């Protein structure tokens, strides 16, 4: 079961990293091009649509990564702990920084978009670093 769980966690992390890179490089900069008269509507729409994409994946990722900490052999605990900490960073930045910024932008505060782009680098990097960590866990659990 450990290799399958490790693969699920790796797949979820890879998906999230891909989404974050598209958001970081394409979507958020384009959000900055939205006229002030439309920013509230577009930002609310973004929140609704992106939650449908990332919400279920984040849940799967948190569950699979948490379970890995419980079931991996003691020798792999550190290897599983590092990506879990990266996940905590990514989710923490999402909950405590990105979501509040999105809410304020949805109230028409488009001047906060550069700040959103800036803090999103932490999430993008954290989810991206989870990929090699996850690949290592998969490799270790298969051998």
N, CA, C and O atoms as a GROMACS GRO file, in nm:
protein
  572
    1UNK      N    1   0.082  -0.121   0.000
    1UNK     CA    2   0.000   0.000   0.000
    1UNK      C    3   0.086   0.126   0.000
    1UNK      O    4   0.045   0.228  -0.056
    2UNK      N    5   0.203   0.121   0.061
    2UNK     CA    6   0.288   0.239   0.068
    2UNK      C    7   0.328   0.290  -0.070
    2UNK      O    8   0.322   0.411  -0.092
    3UNK      N    9   0.370   0.204  -0.166
    3UNK     CA   10   0.404   0.256  -0.298
    3UNK      C   11   0.286   0.325  -0.367
    3UNK      O   12   0.303   0.429  -0.430
    4UNK      N   13   0.167   0.266  -0.355
    4UNK     CA   14   0.048   0.327  -0.417
    4UNK      C   15   0.018   0.463  -0.354
    4UNK      O   16  -0.011   0.559  -0.424
    5UNK      N   17   0.025   0.470  -0.224
    5UNK     CA   18   0.000   0.595  -0.153
    5UNK      C   19   0.105   0.700  -0.192
    5UNK      O   20   0.074   0.818  -0.210
    6UNK      N   21   0.229   0.655  -0.203
    6UNK     CA   22   0.336   0.746  -0.245
    6UNK      C   23   0.312   0.797  -0.386
    6UNK      O   24   0.336   0.914  -0.415
    7UNK      N   25   0.264   0.711  -0.474
    7UNK     CA   26   0.231   0.752  -0.611
    7UNK      C   27   0.116   0.852  -0.615
    7UNK      O   28   0.119   0.948  -0.692
    8UNK      N   29   0.016   0.830  -0.532
    8UNK     CA   30  -0.097   0.923  -0.524
    8UNK      C   31  -0.049   1.061  -0.477
    8UNK      O   32  -0.086   1.163  -0.534
    9UNK      N   33   0.033   1.061  -0.372
    9UNK     CA   34   0.086   1.188  -0.322
    9UNK      C   35   0.172   1.258  -0.427
    9UNK      O   36   0.164   1.380  -0.443
   10UNK      N   37   0.253   1.181  -0.499
   10UNK     CA   38   0.337   1.238  -0.605
   10UNK      C   39   0.252   1.293  -0.719
   10UNK      O   40   0.279   1.402  -0.770
   11UNK      N   41   0.150   1.220  -0.758
   11UNK     CA   42   0.062   1.267  -0.867
   11UNK      C   43  -0.010   1.396  -0.827
   11UNK      O   44  -0.019   1.489  -0.907
   12UNK      N   45  -0.059   1.402  -0.704
   12UNK     CA   46  -0.128   1.522  -0.658
   12UNK      C   47  -0.031   1.641  -0.651
   12UNK      O   48  -0.066   1.752  -0.692
   13UNK      N   49   0.088   1.618  -0.601
   13UNK     CA   50   0.188   1.725  -0.594
   13UNK      C   51   0.227   1.773  -0.733
   13UNK      O   52   0.244   1.893  -0.755
   14UNK      N   53   0.243   1.680  -0.826
   14UNK     CA   54   0.279   1.716  -0.963
   14UNK      C   55   0.169   1.798  -1.029
   14UNK      O   56   0.195   1.897  -1.097
   15UNK      N   57   0.046   1.755  -1.009
   15UNK     CA   58  -0.067   1.830  -1.063
   15UNK      C   59  -0.070   1.972  -1.007
   15UNK      O   60  -0.084   2.069  -1.081
   16UNK      N   61  -0.056   1.982  -0.874
   16UNK     CA   62  -0.060   2.114  -0.811
   16UNK      C   63   0.056   2.202  -0.857
   16UNK      O   64   0.038   2.322  -0.880
   17UNK      N   65   0.174   2.145  -0.872
   17UNK     CA   66   0.288   2.223  -0.921
   17UNK      C   67   0.258   2.276  -1.061
   17UNK      O   68   0.286   2.392  -1.091
   18UNK      N   69   0.203   2.193  -1.145
   18UNK     CA   70   0.169   2.237  -1.280
   18UNK      C   71   0.067   2.350  -1.280
   18UNK      O   72   0.083   2.449  -1.352
   19UNK      N   73  -0.035   2.334  -1.200
   19UNK     CA   74  -0.136   2.440  -1.188
   19UNK      C   75  -0.073   2.570  -1.137
   19UNK      O   76  -0.101   2.677  -1.190
   20UNK      N   77   0.011   2.558  -1.036
   20UNK     CA   78   0.073   2.679  -0.978
   20UNK      C   79   0.162   2.750  -1.079
   20UNK      O   80   0.164   2.874  -1.083
   21UNK      N   81   0.236   2.674  -1.161
   21UNK     CA   82   0.320   2.739  -1.262
   21UNK      C   83   0.235   2.812  -1.366
   21UNK      O   84   0.271   2.923  -1.407
   22UNK      N   85   0.125   2.753  -1.409
   22UNK     CA   86   0.037   2.821  -1.504
   22UNK      C   87  -0.023   2.946  -1.441
   22UNK      O   88  -0.028   3.052  -1.504
   23UNK      N   89  -0.067   2.934  -1.317
   23UNK     CA   90  -0.122   3.050  -1.246
   23UNK      C   91  -0.017   3.159  -1.233
   23UNK      O   92  -0.044   3.277  -1.259
   24UNK      N   93   0.105   3.120  -1.194
   24UNK     CA   94   0.211   3.217  -1.167
   24UNK      C   95   0.257   3.289  -1.294
   24UNK      O   96   0.277   3.411  -1.292
   25UNK      N   97   0.275   3.215  -1.402
   25UNK     CA   98   0.334   3.271  -1.523
   25UNK      C   99   0.229   3.329  -1.618
   25UNK      O  100   0.257   3.424  -1.690
   26UNK      N  101   0.108   3.273  -1.617
   26UNK     CA  102   0.007   3.316  -1.713
   26UNK      C  103  -0.110   3.389  -1.646
   26UNK      O  104  -0.138   3.505  -1.678
   27UNK      N  105  -0.176   3.321  -1.554
   27UNK     CA  106  -0.304   3.371  -1.506
   27UNK      C  107  -0.294   3.497  -1.421
   27UNK      O  108  -0.362   3.595  -1.448
   28UNK      N  109  -0.210   3.497  -1.318
   28UNK     CA  110  -0.201   3.615  -1.232
   28UNK      C  111  -0.153   3.739  -1.306
   28UNK      O  112  -0.208   3.847  -1.285
   29UNK      N  113  -0.051   3.728  -1.394
   29UNK     CA  114  -0.015   3.847  -1.471
   29UNK      C  115  -0.131   3.898  -1.558
   29UNK      O  116  -0.150   4.019  -1.571
   30UNK      N  117  -0.208   3.806  -1.617
   30UNK     CA  118  -0.324   3.849  -1.695
   30UNK      C  119  -0.432   3.911  -1.607
   30UNK      O  120  -0.502   4.003  -1.650
   31UNK      N  121  -0.444   3.862  -1.484
   31UNK     CA  122  -0.539   3.922  -1.390
   31UNK      C  123  -0.506   4.069  -1.368
   31UNK      O  124  -0.596   4.152  -1.349
   32UNK      N  125  -0.377   4.101  -1.372
   32UNK     CA  126  -0.334   4.240  -1.357
   32UNK      C  127  -0.373   4.328  -1.474
   32UNK      O  128  -0.368   4.450  -1.464
   33UNK      N  129  -0.413   4.267  -1.586
   33UNK     CA  130  -0.454   4.342  -1.705
   33UNK      C  131  -0.605   4.370  -1.708
   33UNK      O  132  -0.654   4.443  -1.793
   34UNK      N  133  -0.678   4.310  -1.614
   34UNK     CA  134  -0.823   4.327  -1.610
   34UNK      C  135  -0.855   4.471  -1.567
   34UNK      O  136  -0.800   4.519  -1.468
   35UNK      N  137  -0.944   4.540  -1.640
   35UNK     CA  138  -0.981   4.676  -1.601
   35UNK      C  139  -1.043   4.679  -1.461
   35UNK      O  140  -1.112   4.585  -1.420
   36UNK      N  141  -1.019   4.786  -1.389
   36UNK     CA  142  -1.071   4.799  -1.253
   36UNK      C  143  -1.222   4.777  -1.246
   36UNK      O  144  -1.272   4.724  -1.148
   37UNK      N  145  -1.293   4.819  -1.350
   37UNK     CA  146  -1.439   4.804  -1.350
   37UNK      C  147  -1.482   4.657  -1.351
   37UNK      O  148  -1.594   4.625  -1.312
   38UNK      N  149  -1.394   4.568  -1.395
   38UNK     CA  150  -1.428   4.425  -1.405
   38UNK      C  151  -1.356   4.337  -1.304
   38UNK      O  152  -1.387   4.219  -1.294
   39UNK      N  153  -1.262   4.392  -1.230
   39UNK     CA  154  -1.176   4.309  -1.147
   39UNK      C  155  -1.253   4.230  -1.041
   39UNK      O  156  -1.220   4.114  -1.016
   40UNK      N  157  -1.352   4.290  -0.980
   40UNK     CA  158  -1.428   4.220  -0.875
   40UNK      C  159  -1.498   4.097  -0.933
   40UNK      O  160  -1.491   3.989  -0.875
   41UNK      N  161  -1.564   4.114  -1.047
   41UNK     CA  162  -1.634   4.002  -1.111
   41UNK      C  163  -1.537   3.893  -1.154
   41UNK      O  164  -1.562   3.774  -1.130
   42UNK      N  165  -1.427   3.931  -1.216
   42UNK     CA  166  -1.328   3.834  -1.264
   42UNK      C  167  -1.262   3.762  -1.146
   42UNK      O  168  -1.241   3.641  -1.151
   43UNK      N  169  -1.229   3.835  -1.042
   43UNK     CA  170  -1.164   3.774  -0.925
   43UNK      C  171  -1.256   3.675  -0.855
   43UNK      O  172  -1.213   3.567  -0.814
   44UNK      N  173  -1.383   3.710  -0.842
   44UNK     CA  174  -1.480   3.616  -0.782
   44UNK      C  175  -1.495   3.491  -0.868
   44UNK      O  176  -1.503   3.380  -0.816
   45UNK      N  177  -1.499   3.511  -0.998
   45UNK     CA  178  -1.511   3.397  -1.090
   45UNK      C  179  -1.387   3.307  -1.080
   45UNK      O  180  -1.397   3.185  -1.080
   46UNK      N  181  -1.270   3.370  -1.071
   46UNK     CA  182  -1.146   3.294  -1.055
   46UNK      C  183  -1.153   3.208  -0.929
   46UNK      O  184  -1.122   3.089  -0.932
   47UNK      N  185  -1.194   3.268  -0.817
   47UNK     CA  186  -1.201   3.194  -0.690
   47UNK      C  187  -1.292   3.073  -0.703
   47UNK      O  188  -1.259   2.964  -0.656
   48UNK      N  189  -1.405   3.092  -0.765
   48UNK     CA  190  -1.501   2.984  -0.779
   48UNK      C  191  -1.447   2.872  -0.867
   48UNK      O  192  -1.458   2.754  -0.833
   49UNK      N  193  -1.390   2.909  -0.980
   49UNK     CA  194  -1.343   2.808  -1.076
   49UNK      C  195  -1.216   2.737  -1.028
   49UNK      O  196  -1.204   2.616  -1.044
   50UNK      N  197  -1.123   2.811  -0.972
   50UNK     CA  198  -0.996   2.748  -0.931
   50UNK      C  199  -1.018   2.652  -0.814
   50UNK      O  200  -0.948   2.552  -0.802
   51UNK      N  201  -1.114   2.683  -0.728
   51UNK     CA  202  -1.143   2.594  -0.615
   51UNK      C  203  -1.190   2.458  -0.666
   51UNK      O  204  -1.158   2.356  -0.606
   52UNK      N  205  -1.266   2.458  -0.774
   52UNK     CA  206  -1.311   2.332  -0.832
   52UNK      C  207  -1.195   2.249  -0.884
   52UNK      O  208  -1.200   2.126  -0.882
   53UNK      N  209  -1.090   2.315  -0.930
   53UNK     CA  210  -0.975   2.247  -0.986
   53UNK      C  211  -0.881   2.198  -0.876
   53UNK      O  212  -0.841   2.081  -0.875
   54UNK      N  213  -0.846   2.287  -0.782
   54UNK     CA  214  -0.742   2.252  -0.684
   54UNK      C  215  -0.796   2.197  -0.553
   54UNK      O  216  -0.724   2.126  -0.482
   55UNK      N  217  -0.918   2.227  -0.519
   55UNK     CA  218  -0.974   2.182  -0.391
   55UNK      C  219  -0.966   2.032  -0.370
   55UNK      O  220  -0.908   1.987  -0.271
   56UNK      N  221  -1.024   1.952  -0.461
   56UNK     CA  222  -1.018   1.807  -0.443
   56UNK      C  223  -0.874   1.753  -0.443
   56UNK      O  224  -0.841   1.662  -0.368
   57UNK      N  225  -0.790   1.810  -0.527
   57UNK     CA  226  -0.651   1.764  -0.533
   57UNK      C  227  -0.578   1.794  -0.404
   57UNK      O  228  -0.502   1.711  -0.354
   58UNK      N  229  -0.601   1.911  -0.348
   58UNK     CA  230  -0.537   1.946  -0.221
   58UNK      C  231  -0.582   1.853  -0.110
   58UNK      O  232  -0.501   1.815  -0.024
   59UNK      N  233  -0.707   1.816  -0.110
   59UNK     CA  234  -0.758   1.723  -0.008
   59UNK      C  235  -0.690   1.587  -0.022
   59UNK      O  236  -0.644   1.529   0.076
   60UNK      N  237  -0.683   1.537  -0.145
   60UNK     CA  238  -0.615   1.409  -0.169
   60UNK      C  239  -0.469   1.418  -0.127
   60UNK      O  240  -0.415   1.325  -0.068
   61UNK      N  241  -0.406   1.530  -0.158
   61UNK     CA  242  -0.265   1.548  -0.125
   61UNK      C  243  -0.242   1.551   0.026
   61UNK      O  244  -0.149   1.487   0.076
   62UNK      N  245  -0.324   1.623   0.097
   62UNK     CA  246  -0.309   1.630   0.243
   62UNK      C  247  -0.332   1.493   0.306
   62UNK      O  248  -0.256   1.451   0.394
   63UNK      N  249  -0.434   1.423   0.261
   63UNK     CA  250  -0.464   1.291   0.318
   63UNK      C  251  -0.352   1.192   0.286
   63UNK      O  252  -0.303   1.122   0.375
   64UNK      N  253  -0.311   1.186   0.160
   64UNK     CA  254  -0.208   1.088   0.121
   64UNK      C  255  -0.074   1.120   0.187
   64UNK      O  256  -0.003   1.029   0.231
   65UNK      N  257  -0.038   1.246   0.194
   65UNK     CA  258   0.089   1.284   0.257
   65UNK      C  259   0.087   1.258   0.408
   65UNK      O  260   0.187   1.218   0.466
   66UNK      N  261  -0.027   1.282   0.470
   66UNK     CA  262  -0.040   1.255   0.614
   66UNK      C  263  -0.031   1.105   0.642
   66UNK      O  264   0.036   1.062   0.736
   67UNK      N  265  -0.100   1.026   0.561
   67UNK     CA  266  -0.096   0.881   0.579
   67UNK      C  267   0.044   0.826   0.557
   67UNK      O  268   0.086   0.733   0.626
   68UNK      N  269   0.117   0.885   0.462
   68UNK     CA  270   0.255   0.839   0.440
   68UNK      C  271   0.339   0.854   0.566
   68UNK      O  272   0.421   0.767   0.597
   69UNK      N  273   0.319   0.963   0.637
   69UNK     CA  274   0.396   0.984   0.761
   69UNK      C  275   0.368   0.874   0.862
   69UNK      O  276   0.455   0.839   0.942
   70UNK      N  277   0.249   0.820   0.859
   70UNK     CA  278   0.208   0.719   0.956
   70UNK      C  279   0.256   0.579   0.915
   70UNK      O  280   0.293   0.499   1.001
   71UNK      N  281   0.256   0.551   0.784
   71UNK     CA  282   0.280   0.411   0.744
   71UNK      C  283   0.417   0.384   0.684
   71UNK      O  284   0.454   0.268   0.666
   72UNK      N  285   0.495   0.488   0.652
   72UNK     CA  286   0.628   0.458   0.596
   72UNK      C  287   0.715   0.393   0.704
   72UNK      O  288   0.697   0.418   0.823
   73UNK      N  289   0.809   0.312   0.661
   73UNK     CA  290   0.903   0.256   0.758
   73UNK      C  291   0.981   0.369   0.826
   73UNK      O  292   1.001   0.476   0.768
   74UNK      N  293   1.023   0.344   0.947
   74UNK     CA  294   1.097   0.444   1.026
   74UNK      C  295   1.216   0.501   0.948
   74UNK      O  296   1.249   0.619   0.961
   75UNK      N  297   1.279   0.417   0.866
   75UNK     CA  298   1.396   0.462   0.789
   75UNK      C  299   1.360   0.566   0.684
   75UNK      O  300   1.448   0.639   0.638
   76UNK      N  301   1.233   0.575   0.646
   76UNK     CA  302   1.189   0.672   0.544
   76UNK      C  303   1.114   0.790   0.604
   76UNK      O  304   1.063   0.875   0.530
   77UNK      N  305   1.107   0.796   0.735
   77UNK     CA  306   1.028   0.902   0.797
   77UNK      C  307   1.078   1.041   0.759
   77UNK      O  308   0.998   1.129   0.727
   78UNK      N  309   1.208   1.062   0.762
   78UNK     CA  310   1.262   1.194   0.726
   78UNK      C  311   1.232   1.226   0.581
   78UNK      O  312   1.200   1.340   0.547
   79UNK      N  313   1.244   1.126   0.494
   79UNK     CA  314   1.218   1.144   0.352
   79UNK      C  315   1.071   1.184   0.328
   79UNK      O  316   1.042   1.260   0.236
   80UNK      N  317   0.981   1.133   0.410
   80UNK     CA  318   0.839   1.168   0.399
   80UNK      C  319   0.808   1.300   0.470
   80UNK      O  320   0.714   1.369   0.433
   81UNK      N  321   0.888   1.334   0.570
   81UNK     CA  322   0.863   1.456   0.647
   81UNK      C  323   0.894   1.582   0.567
   81UNK      O  324   0.822   1.682   0.578
   82UNK      N  325   1.000   1.580   0.488
   82UNK     CA  326   1.039   1.700   0.412
   82UNK      C  327   0.928   1.744   0.316
   82UNK      O  328   0.890   1.862   0.319
   83UNK      N  329   0.873   1.655   0.232
   83UNK     CA  330   0.765   1.702   0.145
   83UNK      C  331   0.638   1.738   0.222
   83UNK      O  332   0.560   1.822   0.177
   84UNK      N  333   0.618   1.676   0.336
   84UNK     CA  334   0.502   1.712   0.418
   84UNK      C  335   0.517   1.856   0.470
   84UNK      O  336   0.421   1.932   0.471
   85UNK      N  337   0.637   1.891   0.512
   85UNK     CA  338   0.662   2.029   0.557
   85UNK      C  339   0.644   2.127   0.441
   85UNK      O  340   0.588   2.235   0.459
   86UNK      N  341   0.690   2.089   0.322
   86UNK     CA  342   0.669   2.174   0.204
   86UNK      C  343   0.520   2.191   0.176
   86UNK      O  344   0.475   2.300   0.138
   87UNK      N  345   0.444   2.084   0.196
   87UNK     CA  346   0.299   2.093   0.178
   87UNK      C  347   0.237   2.188   0.280
   87UNK      O  348   0.150   2.268   0.246
   88UNK      N  349   0.283   2.179   0.405
   88UNK     CA  350   0.233   2.271   0.508
   88UNK      C  351   0.263   2.416   0.471
   88UNK      O  352   0.180   2.504   0.493
   89UNK      N  353   0.382   2.441   0.416
   89UNK     CA  354   0.417   2.577   0.372
   89UNK      C  355   0.321   2.621   0.261
   89UNK      O  356   0.264   2.730   0.268
   90UNK      N  357   0.303   2.536   0.160
   90UNK     CA  358   0.217   2.571   0.046
   90UNK      C  359   0.073   2.596   0.090
   90UNK      O  360   0.011   2.695   0.050
   91UNK      N  361   0.020   2.507   0.172
   91UNK     CA  362  -0.118   2.522   0.218
   91UNK      C  363  -0.130   2.641   0.313
   91UNK      O  364  -0.229   2.715   0.308
   92UNK      N  365  -0.030   2.660   0.398
   92UNK     CA  366  -0.032   2.775   0.490
   92UNK      C  367  -0.032   2.907   0.416
   92UNK      O  368  -0.108   2.998   0.450
   93UNK      N  369   0.053   2.919   0.315
   93UNK     CA  370   0.056   3.042   0.236
   93UNK      C  371  -0.077   3.060   0.163
   93UNK      O  372  -0.127   3.172   0.151
   94UNK      N  373  -0.133   2.950   0.116
   94UNK     CA  374  -0.263   2.957   0.049
   94UNK      C  375  -0.370   3.011   0.143
   94UNK      O  376  -0.442   3.106   0.110
   95UNK      N  377  -0.381   2.950   0.261
   95UNK     CA  378  -0.488   2.986   0.355
   95UNK      C  379  -0.468   3.124   0.416
   95UNK      O  380  -0.562   3.203   0.424
   96UNK      N  381  -0.346   3.154   0.458
   96UNK     CA  382  -0.323   3.275   0.536
   96UNK      C  383  -0.280   3.397   0.454
   96UNK      O  384  -0.284   3.509   0.504
   97UNK      N  385  -0.238   3.375   0.329
   97UNK     CA  386  -0.198   3.489   0.248
   97UNK      C  387  -0.275   3.499   0.117
   97UNK      O  388  -0.334   3.603   0.088
   98UNK      N  389  -0.275   3.391   0.037
   98UNK     CA  390  -0.336   3.399  -0.096
   98UNK      C  391  -0.488   3.418  -0.088
   98UNK      O  392  -0.543   3.504  -0.157
   99UNK      N  393  -0.555   3.339  -0.007
   99UNK     CA  394  -0.701   3.350   0.002
   99UNK      C  395  -0.743   3.490   0.049
   99UNK      O  396  -0.832   3.549  -0.012
  100UNK      N  397  -0.683   3.544   0.156
  100UNK     CA  398  -0.721   3.681   0.195
  100UNK      C  399  -0.692   3.784   0.085
  100UNK      O  400  -0.771   3.877   0.065
  101UNK      N  401  -0.581   3.769   0.014
  101UNK     CA  402  -0.552   3.862  -0.096
  101UNK      C  403  -0.657   3.848  -0.207
  101UNK      O  404  -0.704   3.949  -0.261
  102UNK      N  405  -0.693   3.726  -0.240
  102UNK     CA  406  -0.797   3.705  -0.341
  102UNK      C  407  -0.928   3.771  -0.298
  102UNK      O  408  -0.997   3.833  -0.380
  103UNK      N  409  -0.961   3.759  -0.172
  103UNK     CA  410  -1.084   3.821  -0.123
  103UNK      C  411  -1.080   3.972  -0.136
  103UNK      O  412  -1.180   4.034  -0.174
  104UNK      N  413  -0.967   4.030  -0.106
  104UNK     CA  414  -0.953   4.176  -0.116
  104UNK      C  415  -0.953   4.221  -0.262
  104UNK      O  416  -1.009   4.325  -0.296
  105UNK      N  417  -0.890   4.143  -0.348
  105UNK     CA  418  -0.892   4.175  -0.491
  105UNK      C  419  -1.035   4.166  -0.544
  105UNK      O  420  -1.076   4.246  -0.627
  106UNK      N  421  -1.111   4.067  -0.495
  106UNK     CA  422  -1.251   4.052  -0.535
  106UNK      C  423  -1.338   4.167  -0.484
  106UNK      O  424  -1.452   4.183  -0.529
  107UNK      N  425  -1.285   4.246  -0.393
  107UNK     CA  426  -1.355   4.366  -0.347
  107UNK      C  427  -1.314   4.488  -0.428
  107UNK      O  428  -1.352   4.601  -0.397
  108UNK      N  429  -1.235   4.465  -0.533
  108UNK     CA  430  -1.194   4.573  -0.622
  108UNK      C  431  -1.055   4.628  -0.597
  108UNK      O  432  -1.016   4.727  -0.660
  109UNK      N  433  -0.979   4.565  -0.509
  109UNK     CA  434  -0.845   4.614  -0.476
  109UNK      C  435  -0.740   4.553  -0.569
  109UNK      O  436  -0.656   4.475  -0.526
  110UNK      N  437  -0.747   4.591  -0.696
  110UNK     CA  438  -0.658   4.532  -0.796
  110UNK      C  439  -0.512   4.569  -0.773
  110UNK      O  440  -0.423   4.502  -0.826
  111UNK      N  441  -0.485   4.672  -0.696
  111UNK     CA  442  -0.346   4.709  -0.668
  111UNK      C  443  -0.271   4.601  -0.589
  111UNK      O  444  -0.149   4.607  -0.576
  112UNK      N  445  -0.346   4.502  -0.535
  112UNK     CA  446  -0.285   4.393  -0.458
  112UNK      C  447  -0.238   4.276  -0.545
  112UNK      O  448  -0.177   4.182  -0.494
  113UNK      N  449  -0.266   4.280  -0.674
  113UNK     CA  450  -0.226   4.170  -0.762
  113UNK      C  451  -0.075   4.149  -0.763
  113UNK      O  452  -0.031   4.034  -0.758
  114UNK      N  453   0.008   4.254  -0.770
  114UNK     CA  454   0.154   4.229  -0.763
  114UNK      C  455   0.195   4.158  -0.634
  114UNK      O  456   0.286   4.074  -0.636
  115UNK      N  457   0.130   4.188  -0.523
  115UNK     CA  458   0.159   4.119  -0.396
  115UNK      C  459   0.119   3.972  -0.406
  115UNK      O  460   0.189   3.884  -0.356
  116UNK      N  461   0.006   3.946  -0.470
  116UNK     CA  462  -0.039   3.808  -0.490
  116UNK      C  463   0.063   3.730  -0.574
  116UNK      O  464   0.095   3.616  -0.542
  117UNK      N  465   0.112   3.792  -0.678
  117UNK     CA  466   0.214   3.728  -0.762
  117UNK      C  467   0.340   3.701  -0.680
  117UNK      O  468   0.401   3.595  -0.693
  118UNK      N  469   0.377   3.794  -0.597
  118UNK     CA  470   0.498   3.779  -0.515
  118UNK      C  471   0.485   3.664  -0.416
  118UNK      O  472   0.574   3.579  -0.408
  119UNK      N  473   0.375   3.660  -0.342
  119UNK     CA  474   0.361   3.554  -0.241
  119UNK      C  475   0.335   3.418  -0.306
  119UNK      O  476   0.362   3.314  -0.245
  120UNK      N  477   0.284   3.418  -0.428
  120UNK     CA  478   0.256   3.292  -0.495
  120UNK      C  479   0.384   3.216  -0.530
  120UNK      O  480   0.379   3.094  -0.552
  121UNK      N  481   0.497   3.285  -0.536
  121UNK     CA  482   0.623   3.215  -0.561
  121UNK      C  483   0.650   3.111  -0.452
  121UNK      O  484   0.703   3.004  -0.482
  122UNK      N  485   0.617   3.141  -0.329
  122UNK     CA  486   0.639   3.044  -0.220
  122UNK      C  487   0.559   2.917  -0.245
  122UNK      O  488   0.611   2.807  -0.226
  123UNK      N  489   0.435   2.932  -0.287
  123UNK     CA  490   0.354   2.814  -0.315
  123UNK      C  491   0.406   2.737  -0.436
  123UNK      O  492   0.415   2.614  -0.434
  124UNK      N  493   0.441   2.811  -0.540
  124UNK     CA  494   0.491   2.748  -0.662
  124UNK      C  495   0.618   2.668  -0.635
  124UNK      O  496   0.631   2.555  -0.680
  125UNK      N  497   0.709   2.727  -0.561
  125UNK     CA  498   0.835   2.658  -0.530
  125UNK      C  499   0.812   2.540  -0.437
  125UNK      O  500   0.868   2.432  -0.458
  126UNK      N  501   0.729   2.559  -0.334
  126UNK     CA  502   0.703   2.449  -0.240
  126UNK      C  503   0.641   2.330  -0.312
  126UNK      O  504   0.684   2.216  -0.292
  127UNK      N  505   0.540   2.354  -0.396
  127UNK     CA  506   0.477   2.241  -0.466
  127UNK      C  507   0.573   2.180  -0.567
  127UNK      O  508   0.572   2.059  -0.588
  128UNK      N  509   0.656   2.262  -0.630
  128UNK     CA  510   0.752   2.209  -0.726
  128UNK      C  511   0.857   2.120  -0.658
  128UNK      O  512   0.894   2.015  -0.711
  129UNK      N  513   0.904   2.161  -0.541
  129UNK     CA  514   1.002   2.081  -0.467
  129UNK      C  515   0.944   1.950  -0.416
  129UNK      O  516   1.018   1.856  -0.388
  130UNK      N  517   0.813   1.944  -0.403
  130UNK     CA  518   0.750   1.819  -0.360
  130UNK      C  519   0.765   1.709  -0.464
  130UNK      O  520   0.757   1.591  -0.430
  131UNK      N  521   0.787   1.746  -0.590
  131UNK     CA  522   0.796   1.645  -0.696
  131UNK      C  523   0.921   1.557  -0.679
  131UNK      O  524   0.907   1.435  -0.672
  132UNK      N  525   1.041   1.614  -0.672
  132UNK     CA  526   1.156   1.524  -0.653
  132UNK      C  527   1.152   1.450  -0.519
  132UNK      O  528   1.195   1.335  -0.510
  133UNK      N  529   1.099   1.516  -0.417
  133UNK     CA  530   1.085   1.448  -0.287
  133UNK      C  531   0.989   1.330  -0.300
  133UNK      O  532   1.017   1.220  -0.250
  134UNK      N  533   0.878   1.352  -0.367
  134UNK     CA  534   0.780   1.246  -0.387
  134UNK      C  535   0.834   1.133  -0.472
  134UNK      O  536   0.806   1.015  -0.446
  135UNK      N  537   0.912   1.168  -0.574
  135UNK     CA  538   0.973   1.065  -0.659
  135UNK      C  539   1.070   0.980  -0.578
  135UNK      O  540   1.078   0.858  -0.598
  136UNK      N  541   1.142   1.042  -0.488
  136UNK     CA  542   1.235   0.969  -0.401
  136UNK      C  543   1.158   0.873  -0.311
  136UNK      O  544   1.200   0.758  -0.291
  137UNK      N  545   1.048   0.918  -0.256
  137UNK     CA  546   0.967   0.831  -0.170
  137UNK      C  547   0.914   0.712  -0.250
  137UNK      O  548   0.920   0.598  -0.203
  138UNK      N  549   0.864   0.739  -0.370
  138UNK     CA  550   0.815   0.629  -0.454
  138UNK      C  551   0.928   0.530  -0.481
  138UNK      O  552   0.911   0.409  -0.466
  139UNK      N  553   1.042   0.581  -0.519
  139UNK     CA  554   1.158   0.495  -0.546
  139UNK      C  555   1.195   0.412  -0.423
  139UNK      O  556   1.215   0.291  -0.432
  140UNK      N  557   1.202   0.477  -0.309
  140UNK     CA  558   1.241   0.408  -0.186
  140UNK      C  559   1.139   0.302  -0.145
  140UNK      O  560   1.177   0.197  -0.094
  141UNK      N  561   1.011   0.330  -0.165
  141UNK     CA  562   0.908   0.233  -0.124
  141UNK      C  563   0.900   0.115  -0.221
  141UNK      O  564   0.853   0.008  -0.184
  142UNK      N  565   0.947   0.134  -0.343
  142UNK     CA  566   0.946   0.024  -0.440
  142UNK      C  567   1.068  -0.067  -0.424
  142UNK      O  568   1.068  -0.180  -0.473
  143UNK      N  569   1.170  -0.018  -0.355
  143UNK     CA  570   1.293  -0.097  -0.340
  143UNK      C  571   1.313  -0.148  -0.199
  143UNK      O  572   1.412  -0.216  -0.171
   0.00000   0.00000   0.00000
